[in-house]
């Protein structure tokens, strides 16, 4: 039994299975209504992979926030706040916003110069030939592999820690439940799910922040948090050993790694290009600027509240003892949520993580499906029919969901954590 376990395995099943099935049923219903009343047919390849290329800025922006809000966005940002202090949230948020803002130019150029492309890899093939296309296909799938694995490893570790539910069950249930609603509604269902996920996710983060800085009996104000952080033992590499300084050597190193690494994560990941392709031509740039700016407060607020609270409450009754391995797995934020809100905090954290993992994973499933369909199958088949493309795109979603489950099991067995994957 984990020291952080405050819920029963049944609660874990309720969240993972209940929310998974609930969203799947909701997306099936939305798909049915869209087909009946809105003439939206997800059985057409262009609608399935690109939402007919006419989605407006609000839905695309929320989709960007959702796709960029990984388990690591909530857990790793809190972990670096725990380790480095206030510099950690800043470097995480600022270091991962820049790439999305710059990507706005790529999205606009893609819509202007290649309006009928289904993936960015098709543009590379047309411009630089087959060899470059094959190389970037490998880069794209490698990026999707790392991101998908990080989502599953981080999310399953937290569910297991808080509920005791078998980590293998979480690893398999999550991608398969996401695959159900992705298959039924395609890209448009993914974007609608992103919108709903993001609304709930932001509400829960605000709940945690107000608890830390306002209503908590343990902390309850910025002044009290400041007082508690002043008592924390000196942090090597921080100016004066303080958590309340931006002059952190390790924080700066993390910031540099974060900025450089995330360029590859955004620019090579088909899921962001997919949102650019799905957007209406006139709003592609606006969508990414809005999405990038709207995403920034997510890790900044999460880490500045629960991450710092976890450090401040270290040693308090009710606060789980965190080892270096626990922090690397992203367990600082869940431990703080439980210490501040008890079982309610654990349930809120479970819901928060599940929504973040499933929304980002749905983006990965559609992205990999598009790469396999339009960049591997279509060139090999020479003259594929619409029907064959349809079946390949759907089969690819199922295959990748199974692959994600296998990856999660392998990484768990060999001891690879979310923190290690993030800075890889």
N, C-alpha and C positions, 0 to 999 in steps of 0.2 A: 504493500500500500504506500503510495507516495504521500509525503508530508503535505503536499499541496492538494491532495484529493479531498474534495468536500462534497462531491456529488456521487451518486451511484452510477454504475455502468448503464442502467436503464435510462438515466437522464441523458447520457451521451447518445444512446440509440435514438431517443426521442428527438434530439436536436438534429443529428446527422441524417437519420432516416426520415423523420417527420418533415423537416424543412426541405430536404431533397425531393421527397415525393410531392410536397405541397407546391413547390415552385414548378415541378414538372407538370403537374395537373393544371396549374395556372397558365403556363406557357402553351400547353395543348389547347386550352380554352381560347386563349388570345389568338392562336394560329387559326383556329376554326372560325372565330368571329371575323378575323381579318380576311379570310378567304371568302366568307359568305357575304359580308357587307362592304368590305373595302377592296375587293377584287385583287387581294394579295395572295399569290399562289407560291408557297414555299417549295413546291415540287419542280419549279423552274430553276435551272442552275444559277442564273444571274441573281435571282431573288434569294436563293439559299446561301450563296457565297458572298454577295455584295449588297443585299437588300435593295436591289434595283437601282442603286447608285443615286438615290435622291433623298437621303435622310438629312433632316435639317440640323442646325448647329447645336441645339440644346441636347438632343439625344446623343449626338456624336460626342459632345463634351463630357456628358455623364459616362459614356462608354469609355472614354480615355481615362477618366478618374478611376473607374472600376478596373480597367485592364492594368493600370499602373499601381493599383492598391493590392499588392501581394500580401501573403502572410508576413513576409519580411518587412513590408512597409509599416506594419503595426508592431511586430515583435522585435525585429532587428533594430529599428529606430529606437525603441525603448531600451534595448540591450546596450546600444552605444551611449545613450543618456546615462544608464546605470554605470557604465565603465568610465566614461570621459567627462560627464557632467553636461552643462548647458551647451557646450560646443557640439556634442553629438547630434542632437536634434537639428541644429542649424545646418551642419554639414550634410546630414542625410537629406533634408528637405530641399535645400538650395542646390545640392549636388545632383539631384535627380529631377529637378524642374527644368534646368537649362536645356536638356536634350529634347524634351517635349516641345518647348517653345521654338527651338531651332527646326524641329521636324515640321513645323507649320509650312516652312518654305518648300520642303520636299513634297508635302501633300498637295500644295497648290501646283507645283510643277508637274507632278504625276497626273493630276486631273486635267491639266492644260495640254500636255504633250502626248499623253497616252490614256485618253478617256475611256477606252474599252479594255484596258489591261485588267486582268483578274488578280495578278500578283506583281510585286516589284521585280521578281526574278524574270518574268517575261520581258520586261524592259531591258534588263541586263542581257538577256539572250539576243534580243533584236539589235542591241547597240554594240555588244562586245563579243558575241559568238557563243558557241556551245561550251568551250572550255571554261570561260568565266562563269557561265551559267551553272555548270556542274559544281564549281568551287563554291559559289554563293549559295547553291542549294544545300551543300554540306554545312556552311556557316548558319544558314537559316534554321535547319533542323537541329543543329547543335544548340543554338540559342533556345529553341522551343523545348528541347530536352532538359536543359539546365533550369529553365524557369518552371516548367511543369513539375520537375522533381523537387524544387525548392518549395513550391506551394504545398505539395503533398507531405513532404517531410516535416515542414514547420507546423502545418495544421494538425496532422495526426499526433505529433508530440504533445501539443497542448491539450487536445481532447483526452488523450491517454493520461496525462498528468492530472487533469482536473476530475476525471470521472472513473478512471481505471478500466475503461472500455478497451478491449483488445486493439492494439495499434494496427494489427493486420486487417481487422474489420473496417476501421476508419479508412485505411489506405485503399481498400477495394470499393467500399460503398460510395465514397466521394466522387471519383471520376465517372463511375457508371451512372450515378444519379444525374450528374451534369450532362452526360451524353444523351440522356433521354430527351431533355427539353431542347438541347442543341439540334438533335435529329428532327424533331417535330417542327421547329420554327426557323432553323437556320440563323443567318446573321441578324435578321430583324428581331427574332425572339431573344437572341443574345443581348442585343442593345436594350430591349425593353426590360429584360432581367437585370441588366447593368443599372438601369435607372432606378428600379425598385431596390436593388441591393444597396446602391450608393445612398439613397435617402435614409434607409434604416441604419446603415453603417455610420453616417455622419451624426445621426441622432444619438447613437450609443456612445460615440467618442465625446460628444458634448456632455452627455450624462456623466462620464468618467471625469472629465475636466472640471465640471461644476462641483462634483463630489470632492475632488482633491482641493480645489481652491476656494470652496465656499461652504459646503454643508457637512463635511466630515467632522466627527468629534475628535478624530486623531490628529488631523492636519487642519483643514478648514479655512486656511487663509494663506496668501503668498508669504506673509511675514513669518508664520509658523513653519512653513516649508523651508524658508531661508534659514531659520534658526536651527532646524534639524540638520540641514545639509552642512552647516558650519561645523557641526560636531563630528562629521564623518572623518575617519582617518585620512591622512594626506594621500593624494593620488600621485604616483610617480609620473613625471612628465608634464604635470599641470603647474602653472605659475602659482607659487605659494602652496602647492598641493591641494588647491581648492577645486571643488566641483563647479564653482560659480564664476569661472573665468573662461574666456574664449581662447586664451593662450594655452592650448593643450597640444603637446607634440604628437601624441598618439591620435588625438582627434583630427589634427591636420593631415596625418598620414592616411587615416580613414577617408577624409574628405577628398584627397587626391585620387585614391583608389576608386572611390564612389563615382566621382565625375568621369574619370576615364572609362571605367568599366561599363557605366550606363549608356555611353554612346553606342557601344556595340549592342547592348541589350535592346535599345529602342530602334536603332537604324537597321538592325539585321532581323528584327522580329516582324514577321508578316502580319501579326495582329494589329500593329499600329498602321501599317500600310493599308490593311483591310478597312480600317475606319476611315482613312483618307479616301479610298476608292468608293466606299459606301456613302460618303458625304455628298451633298449637292455641290456643284462646281463653285457657285458663288460664295459658299460658306465654309469651304475646306480650311482656309487659313484661320478664320475666326474661331472655328471649332477647336482647333488645337491650342490656340492661345488661351481661350476660355478654359479648356480642359486642364492645361498645364498650371494656370494660376489657381484654379479651383482645387487642384490636387495638393498644392504646397502645404496648406494648413493641416492636412490629414496626418502625415507623420510628425509634423512640428508640434501640433497640439497633443497628439497621443503620447509622444516621447517626453514632452515637457511636463506632462501630468503624471501618467503612470510610471514612466521610466525613472523620473526623479523621485517620485513617491516611493518606489521600491527601494531605492538607495537610502532614502531618509528613514524608512521604517525598518531597516535591517537590524535585527535583534529584538524588535518589539514582539510582545505576545500576539499570537495570531498570524504573524508573518513567517512564511516558510523560509527555512535557511536555503540559500542559493549557492551552489558550487559554481566554479568556472564553467563546467560542462552544462549546468542548468541555464546559465546566462547565454551561452553559445546556442543553445536550443531555443532561445527566445522566451524563457519562462519567467523573466522579470516582471513583465506587464501582467500576466495572469496572477502571479503571486500577490502583487499590489492590489489588484482588483478584488481578490478574495479577502485580503486583510482589511480593506476599506468597506466592502459591501457584503461580505460573507457569501452565502449561497447565491444571492441575487447577482453579485459581481461575477461569480463563476458562470452562471447561466448567460449573463450579458456578454461575457468574454467568449463563450462558446459560440453564441449566435454571431458575434462580430467576426470571429475568425472563419466560421463556416461561410458566411456571406462573402468575405474577402477572397477566400480560396475558390469558391465555386464560380464567382463572377470572373475572376482572372483566368481560371481554368477553362471556362467556356470559350474565352477569347483564344486560348491556345489550341483548343480542339478545332475551331473553325479555321485558324491559321494553318495548322498542319494539314487539315483536309484540303485546303486550297492548294498548298504546295504539292501535295501528292497528286492531286487531280490534274492541275494545269501545268505543272513543271516536271512531273515524272511520267504520269500515265499518258497525257495528251501528246507529248512529243514522240513517245514510243509507239502509240497506237496509230500515228499518222493522220487518219481521218476518223476520229471517234464520233459516235452518234451522241445526241443529247441524252438519250436514255442511258448509255454506258457511262457518260460523265456523271450523271445523277447517281447511279449506283456506286461508282467509285468514291465519290465525295462522301456519301453516307457511310460506306464501309470504312473509309479512312477515319471517320470520327470514332467508330467503335474500336477499330484497331488501336488508335492512339490512346483511347481511354484504358484499354487493357495494358498497353505498354507503360502508361503512367503508373498503373497499379504495380506492375512488375518492378519498375524503377524504384518506387517507394519501398517495396519489400527489400530489394537488394541494398539500397543505401542504408536502410535501418539495420539490416543484418551486419553490415561492415562498419557501422558506427559513424556514418557521415551525417553531420548536423546541418541545419538550415544556415547557421552562421558561417560554416566553412564553405558551403556552396555559394553564399552571397559574395564573399570576397575572392572567390576562385579566379 
